[in-house]
Amino acid sequence: MLAKPQFPTMPLLFGEASAVPISGLIVTFQSSVAEHSNTIAVLRKIPEIDIGESAGSKLAIVIDSETKRRDQEIWDTVQQLPGVIDLAVAMVAFDEDHQAN
């Protein structure tokens, strides 16, 4: 008798596909955040980014993207912006109910 193939259950399969990443990050600039207005303007143009509080050379941002791939693209973009010397993770979550709302 042939063994029955094992596949993940449909809810599990779709649950992973529809999980929306939300990342809370701290951007560190080489100098005061106020000195990097052009880079901040670029961040504001990325629709998935919300700009948070800043202090000294650090700026809090939240990325709410539709896919893990897009989330990673944004992280990579932010790391390459002028004046950015570090990108630290404060929080990463996956909102599974986002698509239902």
C-alpha positions, -999 to 999 in steps of 0.1 A, spaced: 0 0 0 13 35 -9 18 60 18 -4 90 18 15 122 10 18 146 39 8 182 31 3 212 55 -33 219 63 -49 246 41 -53 271 70 -16 268 79 -6 272 43 -27 303 37 -19 317 72 17 319 63 11 334 29 -11 362 43 9 371 73 19 408 70 52 419 84 53 449 107 88 460 117 98 486 143 133 498 136 158 524 149 177 542 122 210 556 134 225 585 114 262 596 114 251 628 130 219 645 144 187 634 127 180 671 120 211 672 97 196 646 74 164 662 61 170 649 25 172 613 38 141 619 60 123 632 29 131 600 10 118 579 40 86 598 39 81 590 2 80 552 10 43 546 16 50 516 40 71 537 64 57 557 93 82 581 109 83 581 147 102 600 174 138 610 171 165 618 196 201 628 188 212 606 159 184 580 162 151 579 144 123 554 151 104 541 120 77 515 115 74 495 83 41 479 75 44 461 42 23 435 24 50 408 20 82 396 37 100 403 4 88 439 3 98 443 40 133 432 32 135 455 1 126 485 23 152 475 50 179 472 23 169 506 9 170 523 43 204 509 50 218 524 18 204 559 23 229 588 28 240 593 64 225 560 77 252 541 96 230 515 114 195 499 113 185 481 145 155 460 150 132 470 179 103 447 170 91 424 142 56 410 142 33 393 116 -3 406 114 -24 378 102 -57 397 104 -45 426 83 -60 413 50 -93 406 66 -98 442 78 
